[in-house]
Structure formats: structure tokens, C-alpha cells
Amino acid sequence: MALFAALGLAASPARTASGERPVSLVAFGDSLTAGYRLPASAAFPAVLERALRDKGRAVTIANAGVSGDTSTGGLDRLDWSVPDGTDGVILELGANDMLRGTDPAVTRKALDTIITRLKARHIPVMLAGMKAAPNLGPDYVARFDAIYPDLAKEHGLILYPFFLDGIAGDKAYNLDDRLHPNVKGVETIVAGILPSVETFLDRLQAVSR
């Protein structure tokens, strides 16, 4: 339990005042999920949870982001990062693979295995996509960028095509490294992804009925 607490994970979320059990999501990713150099309250899972609750959604979102993690690293820690009782996972991995120039086939295989293993546990997945930097060359860009729509189609997942849509490379929305979102950047990400997450929640609730 101490390990889950350190990651912000909870096996049995508290019920709301109305007695309804919140939908328990895990945001599973890298530093973009973890909230690199940001207060915990400003990290993506916390901001998204508040935005959903403001819209009347009973939901808890655990932060299972690890800075520097690759898709393969995520696969290695999958079982203990996503506890039993999780209703759904928002999967955001691959940016570090791209930055390291990892063969897109390796990234694809790791993400495919993560999705397959979660599905085997009856935990639905929403996929947050990433795009390759143009300086990696057209062949790499084409192979990497195809990973996310291909996997979403193969597994029937809801896809948010580009996690950093609207903020990538913009100094107004990023820390001084131009790679990680600042507070304003996270808020922009949440505003963009929110409709897709709501669709994901509607799908989860339809299945649970």
C-alpha cells in the first residue's frame, strides 16, 4: 500500500457524498503525466480530475507517471502501477522513445503489449498519441506517427492524436527546456483532451451497466 500511496494510487476510492463510487482512472505515462518540475496539484492527472469534477463527473485519477520512462520501461512496471480495481487507463508513453531515436517497431510492440495485458485484465484503455520531431527524418516520422492511430484501430480504442497539441515547442506553454509543459501548458492539454476523456468515461459507464 505504501508503494501505491507514493504513486497516488488507491485500490478502493472513497464514495462521493451521494454514495456513488467514483470512476477510478490511472494516468499511466512519463514526465508529461508525472508533472515534471510542477507541484502535484498542477500535474496533468490532478488538473484533469478537477476539470471532470467541475463538469459533474465522479472520477479519481491516479498519477502513475514516471519521468524519463520509455514505453518499454512502462511495460516493465505495468502490473504494479495499475492496481486491480482500476476502471480505465489513460496511456501516454512514447515521447522518450522518440527523443532517443528508438526504433518505432520497439515502441509499437511495447505499447501493443501494454494494451493487450490491460485488456486481459478487463481494464479499458484510452490512448494519448505522440508525434515525432521533424528533424528525425521523414521515414522515422512516418513510422513513429503511425503507431498510435494503428494501435487505436487494432484495439478499438479512443485516441487523442497528439498529447502536446497546441503547446509543442511554444515557450508560452512550456518550461525553459521547451519540452515539458508549464502550468498554463497543462491546463491547455487538459482543455484539449477533455472531450475525448468524457467520451471514454461514457464508454466505461455504458459497459458497466
TAWOUR-V914801 format. One line per field, one symbol per residue. ss: DSSP state (~ for helix, > for strand, _ for the rest). psi: psi as a letter, one per 30 degrees, with the letter a starting at -180 (. if undefined). burial: I if it has 24 or more other C-alpha atoms within 12 Angstrom, else O. A space follows every 50 residues. Layout:
# TAWOUR-V914801
ss=???
psi=???
burial=???
This chain:
# TAWOUR-V914801
ss=_~~~~~________>_____>_>>>>>>>_~~~~_____~~~_~~~~~~~ ~~~~____>>>>>>>_____~~~~~~_~~~~______>>>>>__~~~~~_ ___~~~~~~~~~~~~~~~~~___>>>>>_____~~~_~~~~~~~~~~~~~ ~~~~~__>>>_____________>______>_~~~~~~~~~~~~~~~~~~ ~~~~~~~~_
psi=eeeeefggkkfiklllfffkkkkjlkjjabfeeehkgllefgleeeeeee eeefggkjkkjkjhkjkfkleeeeeegeeffjlkfkflkjjjlfeeeeff gkkfeeeeeeeeeeeeeeefghjlkkkjllkkkfffleeeeeeeffeeee eeeeghlkkjejegkffkfjffgllffgekkaeeeeeeeeeefeeeeeee eeeeeeef.
burial=OOOOOOIIIIIOIOOOOOOOOIIIIIIIIIIIIIIIOIOOOIIIIIIIII IIOOOOIIIIIIIIIIIIIIIIIIIOOIOIIIIIOIIIIIIIIIIIIIIO IIIIIOIIOIIIOIIIOIOOOOIIIIIIIIIIIOOOOOOIOOIIIIIIII IIOOIOIIIIIIIIIIIIOOOOIIIOOOIIIIIIIIIIIIIIIIOIIIOI IOOIOOOOO
